[in-house]
Amino acid sequence: MEKYAKRRASVLEELDGLRVEVDAEKKIGWLILDRPPLNIVSYMARSQISAIFEEFGRDDDVRVIVVRGADGVYTSGGDVKGFFDVPRDGMSHLAWNIGAPTRCGKPVICAMEKYAFGVGFELSLACDFRLATKETLVGLPEVTIGEIPGSGGTHRLANLIGLTRANHMIYLGERIPAPKALDWGILTDVAEDSDALTEMIGKYTKRLAASSPLALRTVKRVLNTAYDTSLEVGLELEGHAYEKLRDSHDYKEGADAFFNKRKPEYTGD
């Protein structure tokens, strides 16, 4: 057991091109891609991203998570040169690691600037909100070097925008500008520039951090089943989740605050 514990701890011992910050006052956890100049994501970083999201999920000082790149660039994608050093069958699980934002019980915002390609774009697809500057390009260009998206991009993108548009982006390795990505339903919102993006992040995080953590966690689980269940089963899940929340402290607090015209103080219970 000690061997397993050390192995698990070693994953986060030295972050590889990543930086983590927690703003306990604003209840925000920041995961920053930080490998200048283009913030490429290494093979090791993928496991670390998964572990970081697990820890964010356990941290009571974090109610909302933001993924962003350092120095005005999100990421140009993965460390392709490093992939050739990975042993055979060592990269078939990448979608699990990069899908960590979906499994996390807290709302996750991905804020993109300049480039959002490859694994970085796939990471954004696993998040709940995708924000970008108007100059940002998004895409899955793997086919242009003889590969395919391997971190969840194929199915997540097709589920999000439909097979026709996903085919167009993936078969052609197309880079899509942010305004078009917004029109296609890929992005949640587009900001004028980096400063406006920072302001936009602040508005989203403030509203989300002020909401009931329990309600957000519950609705995230319900919504994440939308593409995997029939309408009937989905509505059944929604109904049971709704009923479960009726006995919670947060629901009673929210209702009392509404009736008495005050700000609620949610605890997540």
C-alpha positions as CSV (number, residue, x, y, z in Angstrom):
1,M,0.0,0.0,0.0
2,E,2.9,2.4,0.8
3,K,4.2,1.8,-2.7
4,Y,0.9,2.8,-4.2
5,A,0.6,5.9,-2.0
6,K,4.1,7.1,-3.0
7,R,3.3,6.5,-6.7
8,R,0.0,8.4,-6.4
9,A,1.7,11.3,-4.6
10,S,4.5,11.5,-7.1
11,V,2.1,12.4,-9.9
12,L,1.7,15.9,-8.4
13,E,5.2,16.2,-6.9
14,E,6.6,18.4,-9.7
15,L,4.1,19.9,-12.1
16,D,5.1,19.7,-15.8
17,G,4.1,22.9,-17.6
18,L,1.2,23.5,-15.2
19,R,0.5,25.9,-12.4
20,V,-2.2,25.8,-9.7
21,E,-3.6,28.7,-7.8
22,V,-6.5,28.9,-5.3
23,D,-8.2,32.1,-4.5
24,A,-10.0,31.1,-1.2
25,E,-11.7,34.5,-0.9
26,K,-13.3,34.3,-4.3
27,K,-13.6,30.5,-4.2
28,I,-11.8,30.0,-7.5
29,G,-9.3,27.3,-8.4
30,W,-7.0,28.2,-11.3
31,L,-5.3,25.6,-13.5
32,I,-2.9,27.5,-15.7
33,L,-1.1,25.9,-18.7
34,D,2.3,27.4,-18.3
35,R,5.0,26.3,-20.8
36,P,6.1,29.3,-22.9
37,P,5.8,30.2,-25.6
38,L,2.8,28.1,-26.7
39,N,2.0,26.2,-23.5
40,I,2.1,22.8,-25.1
41,V,0.7,19.9,-22.9
42,S,3.1,17.0,-22.2
43,Y,2.2,13.4,-21.7
44,M,2.9,13.7,-17.9
45,A,0.7,16.8,-17.7
46,R,-2.3,14.9,-18.7
47,S,-2.2,12.6,-15.7
48,Q,-1.5,15.7,-13.6
49,I,-4.5,17.5,-15.0
50,S,-6.7,14.6,-13.9
51,A,-5.2,14.5,-10.4
52,I,-5.5,18.3,-10.0
53,F,-9.2,18.2,-10.8
54,E,-9.7,15.4,-8.3
55,E,-8.1,17.7,-5.6
56,F,-10.1,20.7,-6.7
57,G,-13.2,18.6,-6.3
58,R,-12.2,17.9,-2.6
59,D,-11.2,21.5,-1.7
60,D,-13.9,23.4,0.2
61,D,-12.1,26.6,-0.7
62,V,-12.9,26.0,-4.4
63,R,-16.4,26.4,-5.8
64,V,-15.6,27.1,-9.4
65,I,-12.6,26.2,-11.5
66,V,-10.9,28.1,-14.4
67,V,-8.5,26.7,-16.9
68,R,-6.4,29.3,-18.8
69,G,-3.1,29.6,-20.5
70,A,-0.2,31.8,-19.3
71,D,1.0,35.0,-21.1
72,G,-2.0,35.5,-23.4
73,V,-1.9,32.1,-25.1
74,Y,-4.1,29.1,-24.2
75,T,-2.3,26.3,-25.9
76,S,-1.2,25.1,-29.4
77,G,-1.8,21.5,-28.4
78,G,0.2,18.5,-27.2
79,D,3.9,17.7,-27.1
80,V,4.1,15.7,-30.3
81,K,7.8,15.0,-30.1
82,G,7.4,13.6,-26.6
83,F,4.7,11.1,-27.7
84,F,7.3,9.0,-29.5
85,D,8.9,8.2,-26.1
86,V,5.7,6.7,-24.7
87,P,5.6,2.9,-24.7
88,R,3.1,1.0,-26.8
89,D,-0.5,1.1,-25.6
90,G,0.5,3.9,-23.3
91,M,-1.8,6.5,-24.9
92,S,-5.2,4.8,-25.2
93,H,-6.5,6.3,-22.0
94,L,-5.9,10.0,-22.7
95,A,-9.6,10.8,-23.0
96,W,-10.0,9.7,-19.4
97,N,-7.4,12.1,-18.1
98,I,-8.6,15.0,-20.3
99,G,-12.2,14.3,-19.4
100,A,-11.5,15.1,-15.7
101,P,-13.4,18.4,-15.8
102,T,-16.6,16.5,-16.7
103,R,-16.2,14.2,-13.7
104,C,-15.5,17.1,-11.3
105,G,-18.6,18.0,-9.3
106,K,-17.9,21.8,-9.6
107,P,-18.5,24.1,-12.6
108,V,-15.4,24.4,-14.8
109,I,-14.7,27.4,-17.2
110,C,-12.1,27.2,-19.9
111,A,-10.8,30.6,-21.1
112,M,-9.0,30.5,-24.4
113,E,-6.7,33.0,-26.1
114,K,-5.0,32.9,-29.5
115,Y,-4.7,29.1,-30.0
116,A,-6.9,26.3,-28.7
117,F,-5.7,23.3,-30.7
118,G,-5.5,19.5,-30.1
119,V,-5.5,18.4,-26.5
120,G,-6.2,21.9,-25.3
121,F,-9.3,22.1,-27.3
122,E,-10.3,18.7,-26.2
123,L,-9.8,19.8,-22.6
124,S,-12.1,22.7,-23.2
125,L,-14.8,20.4,-24.6
126,A,-14.8,18.6,-21.2
127,C,-15.5,21.9,-19.4
128,D,-18.9,23.4,-18.7
129,F,-18.2,26.9,-20.1
130,R,-15.9,27.8,-23.0
131,L,-14.9,31.5,-23.3
132,A,-12.5,32.9,-25.8
133,T,-11.2,36.2,-27.3
134,K,-12.5,37.0,-30.7
135,E,-9.0,36.4,-32.2
136,T,-8.9,32.8,-30.9
137,L,-8.7,29.9,-33.2
138,V,-10.0,26.5,-32.2
139,G,-9.5,23.1,-33.9
140,L,-8.4,19.5,-34.0
141,P,-5.6,19.5,-36.6
142,E,-4.2,16.0,-35.8
143,V,-5.2,14.5,-39.2
144,T,-2.7,16.9,-40.9
145,I,0.2,15.0,-39.3
146,G,-1.3,11.5,-39.8
147,E,-3.1,11.0,-36.5
148,I,-6.6,11.6,-35.1
149,P,-7.8,13.4,-32.0
150,G,-7.1,11.0,-29.1
151,S,-8.2,12.8,-25.9
152,G,-12.0,12.7,-26.4
153,G,-12.3,15.2,-29.2
154,T,-14.1,13.1,-31.8
155,H,-17.2,12.2,-29.8
156,R,-17.3,15.3,-27.6
157,L,-17.2,17.6,-30.6
158,A,-19.8,15.5,-32.6
159,N,-22.1,15.5,-29.6
160,L,-21.8,19.2,-29.2
161,I,-22.2,20.4,-32.8
162,G,-23.4,17.4,-34.8
163,L,-21.6,15.0,-37.1
164,T,-21.6,17.2,-40.2
165,R,-19.7,20.1,-38.6
166,A,-17.5,17.8,-36.6
167,N,-16.5,16.0,-39.9
168,H,-15.7,19.3,-41.4
169,M,-13.4,20.3,-38.6
170,I,-11.7,17.0,-38.0
171,Y,-11.4,15.5,-41.5
172,L,-9.9,18.8,-42.8
173,G,-8.0,19.8,-39.6
174,E,-9.8,23.1,-39.9
175,R,-9.0,26.0,-37.5
176,I,-12.3,27.8,-36.7
177,P,-12.3,31.4,-35.6
178,A,-14.0,32.2,-32.3
179,P,-17.0,34.1,-33.8
180,K,-17.8,31.1,-36.0
181,A,-17.2,28.7,-33.1
182,L,-19.7,30.8,-31.1
183,D,-22.3,30.6,-33.9
184,W,-21.8,26.8,-34.1
185,G,-22.4,26.3,-30.4
186,I,-18.8,25.4,-29.5
187,L,-18.2,28.5,-27.4
188,T,-20.3,29.9,-24.6
189,D,-19.2,33.5,-25.0
190,V,-16.6,35.6,-26.9
191,A,-14.7,38.6,-25.5
192,E,-13.1,41.5,-27.4
193,D,-9.6,41.0,-26.1
194,S,-7.6,39.5,-23.1
195,D,-8.7,42.2,-20.7
196,A,-12.3,41.8,-21.6
197,L,-11.9,38.0,-21.2
198,T,-10.5,38.5,-17.7
199,E,-13.5,40.7,-16.9
200,M,-15.8,38.0,-18.4
201,I,-14.2,35.3,-16.3
202,G,-14.8,37.4,-13.2
203,K,-18.5,37.8,-14.0
204,Y,-19.0,34.1,-14.6
205,T,-17.0,33.0,-11.5
206,K,-18.8,35.5,-9.2
207,R,-22.2,34.2,-10.2
208,L,-21.2,30.5,-10.0
209,A,-19.4,30.8,-6.7
210,A,-22.5,32.5,-5.2
211,S,-24.7,29.6,-6.1
212,S,-25.5,26.5,-4.2
213,P,-22.6,24.0,-4.6
214,L,-25.0,21.2,-4.0
215,A,-27.4,22.4,-6.7
216,L,-24.6,22.9,-9.2
217,R,-23.1,19.5,-8.5
218,T,-26.4,17.8,-8.9
219,V,-27.5,19.6,-12.1
220,K,-24.1,18.9,-13.6
221,R,-24.6,15.2,-13.1
222,V,-28.0,15.3,-14.6
223,L,-26.9,17.4,-17.6
224,N,-23.9,15.1,-18.2
225,T,-26.2,12.2,-18.9
226,A,-28.2,14.1,-21.6
227,Y,-26.4,12.5,-24.6
228,D,-26.2,9.0,-23.0
229,T,-29.9,8.4,-22.0
230,S,-33.3,8.6,-23.5
231,L,-35.5,11.5,-22.8
232,E,-37.7,9.4,-20.5
233,V,-34.7,8.2,-18.5
234,G,-33.2,11.7,-18.4
235,L,-36.5,13.2,-17.0
236,E,-36.6,10.4,-14.4
237,L,-33.1,11.3,-13.2
238,E,-34.0,15.0,-13.2
239,G,-37.1,14.3,-11.1
240,H,-35.3,12.2,-8.5
241,A,-32.5,14.8,-8.3
242,Y,-35.0,17.6,-7.8
243,E,-36.8,15.6,-5.1
244,K,-33.5,14.9,-3.3
245,L,-32.6,18.6,-3.1
246,R,-35.8,19.5,-1.5
247,D,-34.5,18.3,1.9
248,S,-31.2,20.1,1.6
249,H,-30.0,23.0,3.7
250,D,-29.1,25.0,0.5
251,Y,-32.6,24.7,-0.9
252,K,-34.2,25.9,2.4
253,E,-31.6,28.7,2.7
254,G,-32.2,29.8,-0.9
255,A,-36.0,29.8,-0.5
256,D,-35.8,31.7,2.7
257,A,-33.4,34.3,1.2
258,F,-35.8,34.7,-1.8
259,F,-38.8,35.2,0.5
260,N,-36.9,37.7,2.7
261,K,-35.2,39.5,-0.1
262,R,-31.6,38.9,1.1
263,K,-28.5,37.2,-0.3
264,P,-28.4,33.4,0.5
265,E,-25.4,31.9,2.3
266,Y,-24.9,28.4,0.8
267,T,-22.9,25.7,2.5
268,G,-23.2,22.9,0.0
269,D,-25.2,20.8,2.4
